[in-house]
Amino acid sequence: MLVQDIMQSAVVTTDAHVRLADAYQTMIDHAVRHLPVLDDGALVGVITDRDLRDATSDLHPSPIQAHAPVREAMSADPITAGPLDPVEEAARLLRSKRIGCLPVMEGADLVGIVTVTDLLDAVTRLTGLSKPGGRVAVSLPDEPGQLARLTGRVAEEGADIRSVLSYYEDETRSGPEREPDADEEPPSRLRIILRLDTINVRPIAASLRAEGFDVVWPVEKPGSDT
């Protein structure tokens, strides 16, 4: 999934010379919280509802008036994305820079905007949560062929996999019980989250456990064979 697949292409903007009060009214009228700021058609900044509140607050060390121009409260030289950037790169930028939006630029042209809400919507689509289904979580060694073995076994159970997500587990908790040698690298393990087309995932989990897979979810019931 690329930025162009999730961005809002009808971008509401404001001008650097517009009054802060008018920019705030634009946010209200269009139900948005982020406005790219243009000057002679070129992107020069971003202003958010929080910027407006902070800049005009009496608690600010040097508050400015609501009739001041947007350029006095905007964040200049904003971080941007391109339409062909991967969604995960946009998410990394938003998280690492602690910002709420990325104007999307194609050359010198503003063609869209991506917000944290857009990324949350993308996660919903990527994980298949828009359709009913169930979830199975498995801890796998980070070795070639392990994921293929897992998905193949699930397919043999007749389940359709709607999405596959993975992340590295905390190795201090997921490694072997014995203490590793000082110069020994602890084995890496992956947590695999499978979203399936059925809510009846316990029989599948039982079959995976019987094959030796470390099924983390659904949790095995005490005293149950499944």
Z-matrix of the N, CA and C atoms (Angstrom, degrees):
N
C 1 1.455
C 2 1.529 1 108.90
N 3 1.320 2 115.56 1 134.02
C 4 1.459 3 121.60 2 -177.79
C 5 1.521 4 111.01 3 -109.80
N 6 1.329 5 115.65 4 164.76
C 7 1.461 6 121.13 5 179.67
C 8 1.523 7 111.11 6 -55.87
N 9 1.331 8 117.69 7 -38.91
C 10 1.455 9 120.01 8 -178.68
C 11 1.529 10 112.92 9 -63.97
N 12 1.337 11 116.60 10 -19.20
C 13 1.462 12 120.73 11 179.51
C 14 1.519 13 112.96 12 -79.57
N 15 1.330 14 117.38 13 -18.84
C 16 1.464 15 119.64 14 -175.66
C 17 1.523 16 113.35 15 -122.93
N 18 1.330 17 118.29 16 -9.83
C 19 1.458 18 120.11 17 -174.88
C 20 1.525 19 111.55 18 -71.73
N 21 1.326 20 114.96 19 155.50
C 22 1.462 21 121.45 20 171.00
C 23 1.534 22 106.94 21 -88.19
N 24 1.310 23 115.69 22 118.45
C 25 1.469 24 118.63 23 -174.31
C 26 1.525 25 113.01 24 -91.49
N 27 1.322 26 117.17 25 -18.93
C 28 1.465 27 119.75 26 174.02
C 29 1.526 28 106.93 27 -90.54
N 30 1.331 29 115.88 28 88.30
C 31 1.466 30 120.88 29 -171.14
C 32 1.519 31 110.85 30 -87.38
N 33 1.328 32 115.72 31 126.77
C 34 1.460 33 121.34 32 173.07
C 35 1.527 34 107.41 33 -86.75
N 36 1.313 35 117.19 34 126.28
C 37 1.465 36 121.32 35 -176.28
C 38 1.527 37 110.12 36 -126.02
N 39 1.324 38 114.59 37 173.16
C 40 1.449 39 120.96 38 171.79
C 41 1.517 40 108.36 39 -138.06
N 42 1.297 41 116.64 40 170.22
C 43 1.462 42 122.04 41 -178.63
C 44 1.520 43 110.06 42 -103.88
N 45 1.310 44 116.58 43 148.39
C 46 1.457 45 121.54 44 -177.81
C 47 1.528 46 112.46 45 -61.10
N 48 1.354 47 117.20 46 -23.53
C 49 1.464 48 120.84 47 -176.50
C 50 1.524 49 112.73 48 -94.68
N 51 1.340 50 117.03 49 -3.88
C 52 1.460 51 120.73 50 -179.35
C 53 1.529 52 110.17 51 -71.31
N 54 1.314 53 116.71 52 148.34
C 55 1.464 54 120.70 53 177.69
C 56 1.532 55 109.98 54 -68.04
N 57 1.327 56 115.60 55 148.64
C 58 1.462 57 120.30 56 178.20
C 59 1.520 58 111.28 57 -57.97
N 60 1.317 59 117.19 58 -39.83
C 61 1.463 60 120.57 59 -179.90
C 62 1.520 61 110.77 60 -61.34
N 63 1.326 62 116.96 61 -38.73
C 64 1.466 63 120.24 62 -179.77
C 65 1.526 64 111.01 63 -71.87
N 66 1.331 65 117.00 64 -36.13
C 67 1.458 66 120.18 65 177.12
C 68 1.525 67 110.11 66 -64.18
N 69 1.336 68 116.11 67 -39.75
C 70 1.460 69 120.18 68 178.57
C 71 1.524 70 110.72 69 -64.85
N 72 1.315 71 116.67 70 -39.19
C 73 1.456 72 120.47 71 178.11
C 74 1.537 73 110.55 72 -64.33
N 75 1.324 74 116.49 73 -36.29
C 76 1.467 75 120.62 74 176.63
C 77 1.521 76 110.51 75 -61.80
N 78 1.334 77 116.55 76 -41.94
C 79 1.465 78 119.99 77 177.42
C 80 1.525 79 110.94 78 -60.80
N 81 1.327 80 116.56 79 -42.84
C 82 1.462 81 120.73 80 -179.70
C 83 1.530 82 110.35 81 -64.98
N 84 1.320 83 116.13 82 -46.26
C 85 1.469 84 120.78 83 -176.38
C 86 1.524 85 112.18 84 -61.87
N 87 1.338 86 116.39 85 -34.77
C 88 1.475 87 120.51 86 -175.13
C 89 1.525 88 112.45 87 -105.85
N 90 1.333 89 117.35 88 3.50
C 91 1.471 90 122.27 89 178.59
C 92 1.526 91 111.26 90 53.95
N 93 1.346 92 116.47 91 49.33
C 94 1.459 93 122.07 92 176.78
C 95 1.516 94 109.08 93 -125.55
N 96 1.331 95 115.56 94 161.37
C 97 1.467 96 120.78 95 -178.94
C 98 1.526 97 112.68 96 -116.90
N 99 1.335 98 116.99 97 -7.28
C 100 1.454 99 121.36 98 -177.38
C 101 1.529 100 109.13 99 -132.30
N 102 1.316 101 115.55 100 133.17
C 103 1.462 102 120.44 101 178.17
C 104 1.523 103 109.99 102 -126.50
N 105 1.339 104 118.94 103 116.18
C 106 1.459 105 119.27 104 167.67
C 107 1.531 106 109.00 105 -62.64
N 108 1.319 107 115.98 106 141.21
C 109 1.465 108 121.37 107 -176.88
C 110 1.523 109 108.69 108 -108.03
N 111 1.331 110 115.83 109 127.32
C 112 1.458 111 122.11 110 -178.54
C 113 1.525 112 110.57 111 -111.47
N 114 1.317 113 114.10 112 150.68
C 115 1.460 114 121.27 113 173.18
C 116 1.522 115 106.66 114 -137.87
N 117 1.334 116 116.44 115 112.85
C 118 1.463 117 121.86 116 -172.95
C 119 1.534 118 111.57 117 54.03
N 120 1.336 119 115.81 118 38.07
C 121 1.454 120 121.09 119 176.41
C 122 1.509 121 115.55 120 84.79
N 123 1.331 122 117.29 121 -7.48
C 124 1.468 123 121.00 122 -178.97
C 125 1.526 124 110.12 123 -99.14
N 126 1.325 125 116.27 124 141.73
C 127 1.464 126 120.68 125 178.06
C 128 1.527 127 109.65 126 -71.25
N 129 1.346 128 116.30 127 124.18
C 130 1.462 129 120.18 128 -179.35
C 131 1.524 130 112.25 129 -124.42
N 132 1.328 131 117.12 130 -8.75
C 133 1.462 132 118.45 131 -178.40
C 134 1.511 133 112.48 132 -178.87
N 135 1.317 134 114.32 133 -178.37
C 136 1.468 135 123.20 134 173.81
C 137 1.514 136 106.98 135 -137.69
N 138 1.325 137 116.11 136 140.15
C 139 1.453 138 120.24 137 173.75
C 140 1.525 139 108.36 138 -128.03
N 141 1.324 140 115.99 139 140.19
C 142 1.462 141 121.51 140 -178.31
C 143 1.524 142 109.80 141 -118.03
N 144 1.340 143 114.80 142 168.09
C 145 1.458 144 117.77 143 177.63
C 146 1.521 145 110.73 144 -62.58
N 147 1.333 146 116.37 145 -32.70
C 148 1.465 147 119.39 146 178.30
C 149 1.522 148 110.80 147 -68.16
N 150 1.333 149 117.06 148 -40.63
C 151 1.474 150 120.30 149 176.22
C 152 1.521 151 110.31 150 -55.51
N 153 1.330 152 115.42 151 -44.01
C 154 1.461 153 120.06 152 -178.13
C 155 1.524 154 111.50 153 -64.76
N 156 1.317 155 115.88 154 -45.06
C 157 1.465 156 119.17 155 -179.38
C 158 1.525 157 111.17 156 -64.80
N 159 1.349 158 115.88 157 -45.54
C 160 1.461 159 119.33 158 -177.69
C 161 1.525 160 111.49 159 -64.74
N 162 1.334 161 116.37 160 -43.15
C 163 1.467 162 120.09 161 -175.05
C 164 1.515 163 112.47 162 -66.32
N 165 1.333 164 117.23 163 -31.97
C 166 1.462 165 120.50 164 -175.75
C 167 1.531 166 113.13 165 -100.76
N 168 1.339 167 116.44 166 -0.08
C 169 1.466 168 119.94 167 -178.17
C 170 1.525 169 111.62 168 -71.32
N 171 1.329 170 115.44 169 143.30
C 172 1.463 171 120.03 170 175.44
C 173 1.526 172 111.15 171 -65.63
N 174 1.343 173 117.24 172 -17.99
C 175 1.458 174 121.02 173 179.23
C 176 1.522 175 112.04 174 -80.25
N 177 1.317 176 116.74 175 -13.45
C 178 1.471 177 120.49 176 178.89
C 179 1.533 178 109.27 177 -69.57
N 180 1.349 179 117.52 178 140.88
C 181 1.482 180 119.10 179 -179.88
C 182 1.520 181 112.92 180 -58.15
N 183 1.335 182 116.03 181 -35.10
C 184 1.463 183 119.77 182 178.62
C 185 1.530 184 109.17 183 -136.45
N 186 1.328 185 117.33 184 73.78
C 187 1.467 186 119.53 185 -177.02
C 188 1.516 187 111.84 186 -63.64
N 189 1.318 188 114.85 187 147.97
C 190 1.464 189 119.75 188 176.83
C 191 1.519 190 108.11 189 -112.22
N 192 1.318 191 115.96 190 161.63
C 193 1.456 192 121.47 191 -175.20
C 194 1.528 193 111.55 192 -84.74
N 195 1.323 194 114.94 193 155.65
C 196 1.467 195 120.42 194 -178.00
C 197 1.518 196 112.33 195 -64.19
N 198 1.332 197 117.41 196 -19.53
C 199 1.470 198 119.32 197 179.64
C 200 1.533 199 111.78 198 -89.20
N 201 1.349 200 117.76 199 1.26
C 202 1.469 201 120.74 200 177.17
C 203 1.530 202 109.42 201 -70.34
N 204 1.331 203 117.28 202 154.67
C 205 1.462 204 119.33 203 -179.43
C 206 1.528 205 111.90 204 -73.16
N 207 1.322 206 115.22 205 154.26
C 208 1.457 207 122.40 206 -178.85
C 209 1.520 208 111.96 207 -54.98
N 210 1.320 209 118.00 208 -35.96
C 211 1.461 210 120.84 209 -175.33
C 212 1.525 211 112.66 210 -59.67
N 213 1.359 212 117.58 211 -20.08
C 214 1.454 213 120.04 212 -179.42
C 215 1.528 214 113.05 213 -80.14
N 216 1.327 215 117.46 214 -14.95
C 217 1.462 216 120.19 215 -178.38
C 218 1.526 217 112.99 216 -121.49
N 219 1.318 218 118.62 217 -8.87
C 220 1.461 219 121.08 218 -175.95
C 221 1.527 220 111.27 219 -74.72
N 222 1.320 221 115.17 220 161.54
C 223 1.467 222 121.48 221 169.78
C 224 1.523 223 107.30 222 -90.38
N 225 1.317 224 116.17 223 115.52
C 226 1.465 225 120.28 224 -176.62
C 227 1.531 226 110.71 225 -81.20
N 228 1.330 227 115.15 226 162.82
C 229 1.472 228 122.07 227 178.53
C 230 1.523 229 111.37 228 48.88
N 231 1.325 230 117.83 229 60.77
C 232 1.462 231 120.55 230 -174.59
C 233 1.528 232 112.41 231 -68.26
N 234 1.315 233 115.17 232 151.86
C 235 1.461 234 121.72 233 172.96
C 236 1.520 235 107.41 234 -74.36
N 237 1.325 236 116.94 235 135.21
C 238 1.452 237 121.00 236 -175.45
C 239 1.529 238 111.15 237 -126.15
N 240 1.313 239 115.16 238 169.88
C 241 1.459 240 122.17 239 174.40
C 242 1.519 241 108.49 240 -126.07
N 243 1.333 242 115.77 241 166.73
C 244 1.455 243 121.51 242 174.07
C 245 1.514 244 109.61 243 -108.46
N 246 1.317 245 118.61 244 155.26
C 247 1.473 246 120.51 245 -177.55
C 248 1.517 247 113.81 246 -62.60
N 249 1.338 248 117.74 247 -24.69
C 250 1.459 249 120.84 248 -178.66
C 251 1.534 250 112.71 249 -97.66
N 252 1.332 251 116.80 250 7.88
C 253 1.464 252 119.64 251 175.52
C 254 1.529 253 110.12 252 -71.23
N 255 1.334 254 118.33 253 143.47
C 256 1.473 255 119.59 254 174.81
C 257 1.522 256 110.99 255 -64.23
N 258 1.323 257 115.46 256 147.77
C 259 1.466 258 121.00 257 179.24
C 260 1.522 259 110.99 258 -58.65
N 261 1.343 260 116.54 259 -37.52
C 262 1.460 261 118.54 260 -177.74
C 263 1.531 262 111.97 261 -66.26
N 264 1.336 263 117.78 262 -28.81
C 265 1.456 264 120.24 263 176.70
C 266 1.525 265 110.31 264 -70.82
N 267 1.336 266 116.20 265 -38.39
C 268 1.467 267 119.65 266 175.88
C 269 1.523 268 110.39 267 -62.83
N 270 1.329 269 116.53 268 -41.26
C 271 1.462 270 120.27 269 178.55
C 272 1.523 271 110.91 270 -63.53
N 273 1.333 272 116.74 271 -40.61
C 274 1.465 273 120.90 272 179.37
C 275 1.527 274 110.58 273 -61.80
N 276 1.334 275 116.77 274 -42.71
C 277 1.458 276 120.69 275 -179.75
C 278 1.525 277 111.33 276 -64.90
N 279 1.320 278 116.20 277 -46.19
C 280 1.463 279 119.40 278 -179.71
C 281 1.522 280 111.02 279 -60.09
N 282 1.331 281 115.85 280 -41.10
C 283 1.474 282 119.80 281 -178.09
C 284 1.524 283 111.44 282 -72.60
N 285 1.330 284 117.12 283 -47.56
C 286 1.468 285 120.21 284 -174.72
C 287 1.526 286 112.22 285 -70.05
N 288 1.326 287 116.81 286 -33.65
C 289 1.466 288 120.52 287 -179.38
C 290 1.525 289 112.57 288 -92.41
N 291 1.333 290 116.26 289 -6.52
C 292 1.460 291 122.00 290 179.07
C 293 1.526 292 111.77 291 54.97
N 294 1.312 293 114.72 292 52.30
C 295 1.460 294 121.23 293 178.93
C 296 1.528 295 108.59 294 -122.57
N 297 1.330 296 116.33 295 164.01
C 298 1.456 297 120.30 296 -174.47
C 299 1.504 298 115.35 297 -103.07
N 300 1.351 299 117.45 298 -7.99
C 301 1.463 300 118.99 299 -179.05
C 302 1.519 301 110.77 300 -155.86
N 303 1.318 302 114.49 301 160.66
C 304 1.460 303 122.32 302 174.62
C 305 1.525 304 108.58 303 -131.56
N 306 1.326 305 118.77 304 112.14
C 307 1.457 306 118.33 305 169.35
C 308 1.528 307 109.12 306 -61.58
N 309 1.310 308 116.98 307 141.06
C 310 1.465 309 121.63 308 -178.35
C 311 1.526 310 108.34 309 -104.53
N 312 1.328 311 114.54 310 120.39
C 313 1.465 312 120.36 311 -174.77
C 314 1.527 313 110.85 312 -113.20
N 315 1.315 314 115.64 313 138.11
C 316 1.458 315 122.34 314 170.32
C 317 1.520 316 106.11 315 -119.29
N 318 1.329 317 115.43 316 98.64
C 319 1.450 318 119.33 317 -169.56
C 320 1.511 319 109.13 318 67.55
N 321 1.341 320 116.57 319 -126.19
C 322 1.465 321 121.09 320 179.00
C 323 1.520 322 112.28 321 -94.07
N 324 1.325 323 117.01 322 2.65
C 325 1.462 324 120.69 323 -174.42
C 326 1.529 325 111.65 324 -99.42
N 327 1.326 326 114.85 325 134.83
C 328 1.463 327 121.00 326 173.50
C 329 1.529 328 107.62 327 -81.57
N 330 1.338 329 116.37 328 116.54
C 331 1.470 330 119.87 329 -175.37
C 332 1.522 331 112.76 330 -115.50
N 333 1.332 332 117.72 331 -6.05
C 334 1.461 333 118.94 332 -179.24
C 335 1.514 334 111.26 333 -178.88
N 336 1.317 335 114.89 334 -177.93
C 337 1.459 336 121.89 335 175.57
C 338 1.528 337 108.05 336 -148.88
N 339 1.319 338 116.05 337 141.83
C 340 1.463 339 122.39 338 177.58
C 341 1.519 340 107.85 339 -121.17
N 342 1.327 341 116.07 340 130.68
C 343 1.456 342 121.62 341 178.52
C 344 1.527 343 109.69 342 -116.64
N 345 1.316 344 115.83 343 171.36
C 346 1.462 345 120.76 344 176.78
C 347 1.527 346 110.28 345 -59.21
N 348 1.325 347 117.15 346 -38.06
C 349 1.466 348 120.61 347 177.98
C 350 1.519 349 111.29 348 -61.58
N 351 1.319 350 117.57 349 -40.26
C 352 1.470 351 120.66 350 177.27
C 353 1.519 352 110.90 351 -61.09
N 354 1.332 353 116.51 352 -38.86
C 355 1.467 354 119.95 353 179.67
C 356 1.519 355 111.22 354 -69.71
N 357 1.329 356 117.85 355 -36.75
C 358 1.460 357 119.99 356 176.17
C 359 1.526 358 110.56 357 -64.52
N 360 1.329 359 116.53 358 -38.97
C 361 1.465 360 120.07 359 175.50
C 362 1.528 361 110.44 360 -62.46
N 363 1.336 362 116.59 361 -38.04
C 364 1.462 363 120.62 362 178.99
C 365 1.523 364 111.17 363 -65.39
N 366 1.339 365 116.58 364 -39.74
C 367 1.463 366 120.18 365 177.56
C 368 1.528 367 110.31 366 -60.88
N 369 1.330 368 116.21 367 -41.14
C 370 1.461 369 120.20 368 178.25
C 371 1.526 370 110.73 369 -60.12
N 372 1.323 371 116.41 370 -41.63
C 373 1.466 372 120.13 371 178.99
C 374 1.523 373 111.34 372 -69.52
N 375 1.331 374 116.36 373 -42.91
C 376 1.464 375 120.09 374 -177.09
C 377 1.527 376 112.16 375 -65.90
N 378 1.314 377 117.25 376 -31.38
C 379 1.459 378 120.49 377 -177.57
C 380 1.522 379 112.86 378 -92.11
N 381 1.322 380 117.50 379 -0.43
C 382 1.456 381 120.07 380 177.68
C 383 1.511 382 114.70 381 71.14
N 384 1.334 383 117.69 382 21.75
C 385 1.464 384 120.58 383 -176.79
C 386 1.521 385 113.27 384 -72.58
N 387 1.337 386 117.31 385 -11.73
C 388 1.461 387 119.49 386 -179.96
C 389 1.522 388 111.84 387 -74.03
N 390 1.333 389 117.37 388 -13.01
C 391 1.463 390 121.45 389 178.60
C 392 1.524 391 109.00 390 -119.27
N 393 1.346 392 117.13 391 148.92
C 394 1.468 393 119.21 392 179.53
C 395 1.521 394 111.26 393 -64.45
N 396 1.322 395 115.76 394 145.51
C 397 1.458 396 119.97 395 179.95
C 398 1.508 397 110.53 396 177.86
N 399 1.312 398 116.16 397 -174.48
C 400 1.450 399 122.05 398 -179.60
C 401 1.507 400 111.60 399 -125.64
N 402 1.330 401 115.37 400 172.58
C 403 1.460 402 122.21 401 -172.35
C 404 1.518 403 109.77 402 -129.37
N 405 1.328 404 115.29 403 133.99
C 406 1.457 405 121.86 404 174.09
C 407 1.518 406 107.54 405 -127.27
N 408 1.328 407 117.15 406 129.99
C 409 1.462 408 122.20 407 177.88
C 410 1.518 409 108.67 408 -116.07
N 411 1.336 410 116.03 409 131.38
C 412 1.464 411 122.11 410 -176.31
C 413 1.519 412 109.03 411 -132.14
N 414 1.316 413 116.81 412 137.99
C 415 1.460 414 122.72 413 174.25
C 416 1.521 415 108.33 414 -94.31
N 417 1.334 416 116.17 415 122.52
C 418 1.460 417 121.60 416 -176.63
C 419 1.521 418 110.82 417 -122.05
N 420 1.337 419 117.35 418 146.94
C 421 1.463 420 119.31 419 167.97
C 422 1.534 421 109.18 420 -63.86
N 423 1.309 422 116.69 421 142.93
C 424 1.462 423 121.03 422 179.12
C 425 1.529 424 108.47 423 -81.12
N 426 1.316 425 114.62 424 76.00
C 427 1.461 426 121.75 425 -176.42
C 428 1.520 427 109.61 426 -134.72
N 429 1.337 428 117.83 427 149.75
C 430 1.461 429 120.14 428 178.38
C 431 1.521 430 111.75 429 -58.19
N 432 1.317 431 115.80 430 137.18
C 433 1.451 432 121.20 431 175.30
C 434 1.505 433 115.72 432 91.12
N 435 1.344 434 117.92 433 -14.50
C 436 1.468 435 119.87 434 -176.38
C 437 1.527 436 112.04 435 -67.49
N 438 1.321 437 116.87 436 -43.17
C 439 1.464 438 119.46 437 -179.60
C 440 1.527 439 110.60 438 -67.34
N 441 1.337 440 116.64 439 -40.29
C 442 1.461 441 119.96 440 178.50
C 443 1.526 442 110.45 441 -62.38
N 444 1.319 443 116.27 442 -39.75
C 445 1.473 444 120.53 443 178.48
C 446 1.528 445 110.23 444 -62.51
N 447 1.335 446 116.51 445 -42.97
C 448 1.459 447 120.68 446 -179.27
C 449 1.529 448 111.30 447 -64.75
N 450 1.328 449 116.72 448 -51.34
C 451 1.465 450 119.30 449 -177.06
C 452 1.526 451 111.33 450 -65.92
N 453 1.328 452 116.83 451 -33.59
C 454 1.453 453 119.65 452 176.96
C 455 1.514 454 111.82 453 -64.48
N 456 1.336 455 115.51 454 -39.29
C 457 1.464 456 119.79 455 -179.84
C 458 1.523 457 110.59 456 -68.71
N 459 1.329 458 117.62 457 -37.45
C 460 1.460 459 120.71 458 177.10
C 461 1.526 460 110.26 459 -65.29
N 462 1.334 461 116.77 460 -40.12
C 463 1.465 462 120.26 461 178.37
C 464 1.519 463 111.19 462 -62.30
N 465 1.329 464 117.06 463 -35.94
C 466 1.464 465 121.01 464 178.34
C 467 1.526 466 111.50 465 -63.72
N 468 1.336 467 116.25 466 -25.01
C 469 1.461 468 120.64 467 177.90
C 470 1.527 469 111.84 468 -81.60
N 471 1.336 470 116.52 469 -2.32
C 472 1.458 471 120.81 470 177.61
C 473 1.510 472 114.96 471 84.17
N 474 1.323 473 117.07 472 13.33
C 475 1.467 474 120.67 473 -179.61
C 476 1.524 475 110.23 474 -94.76
N 477 1.318 476 115.60 475 142.80
C 478 1.462 477 121.57 476 176.48
C 479 1.526 478 108.56 477 -95.28
N 480 1.326 479 116.97 478 125.62
C 481 1.468 480 121.72 479 179.74
C 482 1.523 481 108.59 480 -86.84
N 483 1.330 482 116.32 481 117.35
C 484 1.466 483 120.60 482 -178.76
C 485 1.519 484 112.47 483 -87.56
N 486 1.315 485 116.99 484 -29.71
C 487 1.464 486 119.58 485 177.60
C 488 1.516 487 109.24 486 -157.32
N 489 1.345 488 115.16 487 154.23
C 490 1.462 489 122.71 488 176.67
C 491 1.520 490 107.68 489 -131.29
N 492 1.317 491 116.79 490 122.04
C 493 1.458 492 122.15 491 174.87
C 494 1.516 493 108.56 492 -121.04
N 495 1.324 494 116.56 493 151.29
C 496 1.460 495 119.48 494 179.34
C 497 1.516 496 110.43 495 -146.60
N 498 1.343 497 115.06 496 152.99
C 499 1.459 498 120.42 497 172.74
C 500 1.522 499 108.01 498 -155.78
N 501 1.326 500 115.94 499 156.38
C 502 1.452 501 120.57 500 179.28
C 503 1.520 502 110.02 501 -77.14
N 504 1.318 503 115.49 502 132.21
C 505 1.441 504 120.56 503 179.01
C 506 1.527 505 110.47 504 -76.25
N 507 1.325 506 115.66 505 164.55
C 508 1.453 507 121.27 506 172.76
C 509 1.521 508 107.53 507 -68.38
N 510 1.317 509 117.53 508 108.77
C 511 1.459 510 121.05 509 -172.39
C 512 1.530 511 112.34 510 -65.22
N 513 1.329 512 117.09 511 -24.29
C 514 1.467 513 118.05 512 179.34
C 515 1.519 514 111.36 513 -70.16
N 516 1.333 515 117.33 514 -20.28
C 517 1.457 516 120.33 515 179.16
C 518 1.520 517 112.17 516 -103.09
N 519 1.348 518 117.31 517 -29.06
C 520 1.454 519 119.42 518 -172.34
C 521 1.523 520 113.19 519 -97.42
N 522 1.329 521 117.14 520 -4.52
C 523 1.459 522 119.56 521 -179.18
C 524 1.509 523 111.37 522 -76.97
N 525 1.326 524 116.89 523 -177.27
C 526 1.462 525 120.46 524 -179.41
C 527 1.522 526 111.09 525 -65.89
N 528 1.335 527 115.99 526 158.67
C 529 1.460 528 120.41 527 -177.42
C 530 1.521 529 111.97 528 -69.23
N 531 1.328 530 116.53 529 -29.47
C 532 1.465 531 118.23 530 179.84
C 533 1.520 532 109.89 531 -69.44
N 534 1.321 533 115.87 532 155.21
C 535 1.455 534 121.10 533 177.75
C 536 1.523 535 109.00 534 -78.65
N 537 1.334 536 119.19 535 125.16
C 538 1.462 537 120.20 536 178.81
C 539 1.518 538 110.94 537 -72.23
N 540 1.332 539 115.54 538 155.84
C 541 1.460 540 120.72 539 174.35
C 542 1.518 541 109.40 540 -63.10
N 543 1.327 542 115.64 541 157.33
C 544 1.467 543 120.26 542 -176.00
C 545 1.520 544 112.28 543 -59.31
N 546 1.346 545 117.33 544 -35.78
C 547 1.466 546 120.17 545 -177.08
C 548 1.533 547 112.02 546 -99.15
N 549 1.327 548 116.78 547 14.38
C 550 1.457 549 120.79 548 -177.02
C 551 1.527 550 110.13 549 -99.68
N 552 1.339 551 115.55 550 131.97
C 553 1.455 552 120.20 551 177.15
C 554 1.528 553 109.18 552 -78.94
N 555 1.338 554 118.19 553 126.11
C 556 1.466 555 118.67 554 176.90
C 557 1.522 556 110.26 555 -65.89
N 558 1.317 557 118.13 556 143.79
C 559 1.465 558 120.02 557 -178.78
C 560 1.522 559 110.93 558 -64.61
N 561 1.322 560 116.53 559 138.68
C 562 1.455 561 121.14 560 178.44
C 563 1.524 562 109.34 561 -84.48
N 564 1.316 563 114.33 562 141.86
C 565 1.457 564 119.57 563 175.94
C 566 1.517 565 109.46 564 -129.78
N 567 1.300 566 114.99 565 148.28
C 568 1.446 567 122.31 566 179.23
C 569 1.523 568 109.61 567 -109.98
N 570 1.318 569 116.09 568 138.28
C 571 1.458 570 120.51 569 170.05
C 572 1.529 571 106.48 570 -95.11
N 573 1.315 572 116.36 571 118.44
C 574 1.455 573 122.82 572 -178.80
C 575 1.518 574 108.86 573 -104.91
N 576 1.318 575 116.07 574 125.68
C 577 1.462 576 121.95 575 177.95
C 578 1.523 577 107.90 576 -109.44
N 579 1.326 578 116.20 577 115.71
C 580 1.455 579 121.93 578 178.09
C 581 1.525 580 109.37 579 -105.04
N 582 1.309 581 116.26 580 127.33
C 583 1.463 582 121.44 581 173.26
C 584 1.524 583 106.90 582 -100.80
N 585 1.340 584 117.60 583 117.92
C 586 1.452 585 122.88 584 -173.73
C 587 1.528 586 111.10 585 -108.01
N 588 1.323 587 115.37 586 165.73
C 589 1.459 588 120.59 587 -176.85
C 590 1.519 589 113.06 588 -86.88
N 591 1.317 590 117.32 589 13.70
C 592 1.452 591 121.48 590 179.41
C 593 1.519 592 110.29 591 -134.50
N 594 1.340 593 116.08 592 146.60
C 595 1.458 594 119.09 593 175.78
C 596 1.525 595 110.92 594 -87.56
N 597 1.321 596 117.06 595 -12.26
C 598 1.464 597 121.46 596 -179.12
C 599 1.526 598 109.42 597 -90.12
N 600 1.336 599 115.70 598 75.15
C 601 1.459 600 120.40 599 -172.61
C 602 1.530 601 113.29 600 -94.15
N 603 1.327 602 117.93 601 -10.70
C 604 1.467 603 118.68 602 -176.37
C 605 1.533 604 113.23 603 -63.97
N 606 1.337 605 120.22 604 -41.35
C 607 1.465 606 118.51 605 176.37
C 608 1.531 607 112.64 606 -61.10
N 609 1.329 608 116.42 607 -36.51
C 610 1.465 609 120.11 608 177.64
C 611 1.523 610 109.81 609 -66.88
N 612 1.337 611 116.61 610 -43.20
C 613 1.465 612 120.37 611 178.11
C 614 1.522 613 110.68 612 -60.67
N 615 1.342 614 117.51 613 -39.74
C 616 1.464 615 121.07 614 179.50
C 617 1.525 616 111.06 615 -63.99
N 618 1.336 617 116.77 616 -41.06
C 619 1.466 618 120.15 617 178.42
C 620 1.523 619 111.47 618 -65.03
N 621 1.331 620 115.63 619 -39.02
C 622 1.465 621 119.03 620 178.79
C 623 1.526 622 110.75 621 -66.00
N 624 1.317 623 116.64 622 -41.47
C 625 1.467 624 119.72 623 178.15
C 626 1.528 625 110.48 624 -62.69
N 627 1.330 626 116.31 625 -38.61
C 628 1.461 627 119.86 626 179.09
C 629 1.525 628 111.76 627 -64.34
N 630 1.331 629 115.75 628 -26.37
C 631 1.465 630 120.80 629 177.86
C 632 1.519 631 111.92 630 -85.37
N 633 1.331 632 117.28 631 -1.69
C 634 1.458 633 120.74 632 178.18
C 635 1.509 634 115.15 633 96.68
N 636 1.340 635 117.76 634 6.02
C 637 1.464 636 120.34 635 178.30
C 638 1.530 637 109.88 636 -75.83
N 639 1.334 638 115.66 637 144.00
C 640 1.464 639 122.20 638 177.42
C 641 1.526 640 108.08 639 -87.59
N 642 1.335 641 116.47 640 89.75
C 643 1.463 642 121.83 641 -178.08
C 644 1.528 643 108.91 642 -84.32
N 645 1.312 644 115.62 643 119.81
C 646 1.464 645 121.57 644 -178.19
C 647 1.527 646 111.00 645 -89.80
N 648 1.333 647 115.68 646 -35.07
C 649 1.471 648 121.35 647 178.50
C 650 1.507 649 109.15 648 -144.39
N 651 1.339 650 118.12 649 137.32
C 652 1.465 651 127.85 650 1.11
C 653 1.526 652 111.86 651 -70.13
N 654 1.322 653 115.10 652 148.58
C 655 1.455 654 120.96 653 -178.79
C 656 1.528 655 109.37 654 -66.44
N 657 1.321 656 115.64 655 137.86
C 658 1.447 657 119.94 656 179.15
C 659 1.524 658 109.96 657 -70.39
N 660 1.321 659 115.69 658 129.94
C 661 1.457 660 120.14 659 -178.50
C 662 1.526 661 110.12 660 -71.75
N 663 1.334 662 118.45 661 137.53
C 664 1.473 663 120.79 662 178.03
C 665 1.526 664 111.22 663 -58.24
N 666 1.335 665 115.62 664 132.60
C 667 1.451 666 120.18 665 176.95
C 668 1.511 667 114.03 666 76.73
N 669 1.359 668 117.04 667 6.05
C 670 1.454 669 120.37 668 -178.81
C 671 1.512 670 110.23 669 -101.43
N 672 1.311 671 116.20 670 147.98
C 673 1.459 672 120.71 671 175.48
C 674 1.522 673 111.52 672 -78.01
N 675 1.335 674 116.81 673 -10.64
C 676 1.441 675 120.63 674 -179.50
C 677 1.516 676 111.37 675 -107.38
